[in-house]
């Protein structure tokens, strides 16, 4: 099981890294909203390795059988590897490669709120955004948030994959 988890966890990590870097270099002129959608799509694509990892373990290492619990465990472990890699990559991006990202993203968010909300509601949302600004610029928080986001998507994919692939 360890071999399968490491293999597919690394596949997921490499895939999410390539997609992240591709989006950074090629798609950086898109709006933040579009980039966010593409980011979630990249996470889902990279986490498809969860399904393939569970399937390989079931078919090649476990004689075509796998319990829901074992399948879920394999999926979650693959997801953890992918999530940690993405968390690290996000911190490297925001701290080293593009240290102005958070400020640019914040300014864009303020402008989006200004256009979408009436003035009195905008002021309250702006106050809320200001209070969260420092938290989001903390590299440890950023790592945790990004890794948890990928892991939660991985959990859902692991759950579905375990349900679909379980065989007794």
C-alpha positions as CSV (number, residue, x, y, z in Angstrom):
1,X,0.0,0.0,0.0
2,X,2.9,2.4,0.8
3,X,4.3,2.1,-2.7
4,X,0.9,2.9,-4.3
5,X,0.3,5.8,-2.0
6,X,3.7,7.3,-2.6
7,X,3.6,6.8,-6.3
8,X,0.1,8.3,-6.8
9,X,0.7,11.0,-4.2
10,X,3.8,12.1,-6.0
11,X,1.9,12.0,-9.4
12,X,-0.7,14.2,-7.8
13,X,1.9,16.6,-6.4
14,X,3.8,16.8,-9.7
15,X,0.5,17.4,-11.6
16,X,-0.7,20.1,-9.3
17,X,2.7,21.8,-9.4
18,X,2.8,21.7,-13.2
19,X,-0.7,23.1,-13.5
20,X,0.0,25.8,-10.9
21,X,3.2,26.9,-12.7
22,X,1.5,26.8,-16.1
23,X,-1.3,29.0,-14.8
24,X,1.2,31.4,-13.3
25,X,3.3,31.8,-16.4
26,X,0.6,31.4,-19.1
27,X,-2.6,32.6,-17.6
28,X,-1.5,35.4,-15.3
29,X,-3.3,38.0,-17.4
30,X,-6.8,36.5,-16.5
31,X,-9.0,38.0,-13.8
32,X,-8.6,36.6,-10.2
33,X,-12.1,35.1,-10.4
34,X,-11.1,33.1,-13.5
35,X,-7.8,32.1,-12.0
36,X,-9.6,30.9,-8.9
37,X,-11.9,28.6,-11.0
38,X,-8.9,27.3,-12.9
39,X,-7.1,26.7,-9.6
40,X,-10.0,24.6,-8.3
41,X,-10.1,22.7,-11.6
42,X,-6.3,22.1,-11.3
43,X,-6.9,20.6,-7.8
44,X,-9.6,18.3,-9.1
45,X,-7.5,17.2,-12.0
46,X,-4.4,16.5,-9.8
47,X,-6.6,14.6,-7.3
48,X,-7.9,12.3,-9.9
49,X,-4.8,10.3,-9.1
50,X,-6.6,9.3,-5.9
51,X,-9.1,7.2,-8.0
52,X,-6.3,5.7,-10.1
53,X,-4.2,4.9,-7.0
54,X,-7.1,3.1,-5.3
55,X,-7.9,1.2,-8.5
56,X,-4.3,0.1,-9.0
57,X,-4.0,-1.1,-5.4
58,X,-7.3,-3.0,-5.8
59,X,-6.5,-4.6,-9.1
60,X,-2.8,-5.2,-9.0
61,X,-1.8,-5.6,-5.4
62,X,-5.0,-6.9,-3.7
63,X,-6.4,-9.4,-6.1
64,X,-9.3,-7.3,-7.2
65,X,-10.7,-6.7,-3.7
66,X,-10.7,-3.7,-1.5
67,X,-12.8,-2.6,1.4
68,X,-14.3,0.9,1.6
69,X,-12.1,1.6,4.6
70,X,-8.9,0.6,2.9
71,X,-9.8,2.5,-0.3
72,X,-10.7,5.6,1.7
73,X,-7.4,5.4,3.6
74,X,-5.4,5.1,0.4
75,X,-7.3,8.1,-1.1
76,X,-6.7,10.2,2.0
77,X,-3.0,9.5,2.1
78,X,-2.6,10.3,-1.6
79,X,-4.6,13.5,-0.9
80,X,-2.3,14.5,2.0
81,X,0.8,14.2,-0.1
82,X,-0.8,16.4,-2.9
83,X,-2.1,18.9,-0.3
84,X,1.2,19.3,1.5
85,X,3.0,19.8,-1.8
86,X,0.5,22.5,-2.9
87,X,0.7,24.2,0.5
88,X,4.4,24.5,0.2
89,X,4.2,25.6,-3.5
90,X,1.7,28.3,-2.5
91,X,4.0,29.7,0.2
92,X,7.0,29.7,-2.2
93,X,4.9,31.5,-4.7
94,X,3.5,34.2,-2.4
95,X,6.7,34.7,-0.4
96,X,9.5,34.3,-3.0
97,X,8.2,34.2,-6.6
98,X,5.5,36.9,-6.3
99,X,5.7,38.6,-3.0
100,X,3.2,41.3,-4.1
101,X,0.5,38.8,-4.9
102,X,-1.4,39.2,-1.6
103,X,-1.5,43.0,-1.9
104,X,-2.6,42.9,-5.5
105,X,-5.3,40.3,-4.7
106,X,-6.4,42.4,-1.8
107,X,-6.7,45.5,-3.9
108,X,-8.7,43.6,-6.6
109,X,-11.0,42.2,-3.9
110,X,-11.7,45.7,-2.5
111,X,-12.5,47.0,-6.0
112,X,-14.8,44.0,-6.7
113,X,-16.6,44.7,-3.4
114,X,-16.9,48.4,-4.2
115,X,-18.5,47.7,-7.5
116,X,-20.9,45.0,-6.2
117,X,-22.1,46.5,-2.9
118,X,-24.0,49.6,-1.8
119,X,-21.7,52.1,0.0
120,X,-22.9,51.3,3.6
121,X,-22.6,47.5,3.1
122,X,-19.2,48.1,1.3
123,X,-17.8,49.8,4.4
124,X,-18.7,47.0,6.7
125,X,-17.3,44.4,4.3
126,X,-14.1,46.5,3.9
127,X,-13.7,46.5,7.7
128,X,-14.1,42.7,7.8
129,X,-11.6,42.4,4.9
130,X,-9.1,44.6,6.7
131,X,-9.3,42.5,9.8
132,X,-8.5,39.4,7.8
133,X,-5.8,40.9,5.7
134,X,-2.9,40.2,8.2
135,X,-4.1,36.7,8.8
136,X,-3.9,35.9,5.1
137,X,-0.4,37.3,4.7
138,X,0.9,34.9,7.3
139,X,2.8,32.1,5.4
140,X,1.8,29.5,8.0
141,X,-1.9,30.3,7.7
142,X,-1.6,30.5,3.9
143,X,0.1,27.0,3.9
144,X,-2.6,25.6,6.1
145,X,-5.5,27.1,4.1
146,X,-4.2,26.0,0.8
147,X,-3.3,22.5,2.0
148,X,-6.7,22.1,3.7
149,X,-8.5,23.2,0.6
150,X,-6.8,20.6,-1.5
151,X,-7.2,18.0,1.2
152,X,-11.0,18.7,1.5
153,X,-11.4,18.2,-2.3
154,X,-9.2,15.1,-2.0
155,X,-11.5,13.8,0.8
156,X,-14.6,14.2,-1.4
157,X,-12.8,12.4,-4.3
158,X,-11.5,9.7,-2.0
159,X,-15.0,9.2,-0.6
160,X,-16.6,8.9,-4.0
161,X,-13.7,6.7,-5.3
162,X,-13.9,4.4,-2.3
163,X,-17.6,4.0,-2.8
164,X,-17.2,3.2,-6.5
165,X,-14.2,1.0,-6.3
166,X,-14.9,-1.1,-3.2
167,X,-15.2,-4.9,-3.8
168,X,-15.3,-7.7,-1.4
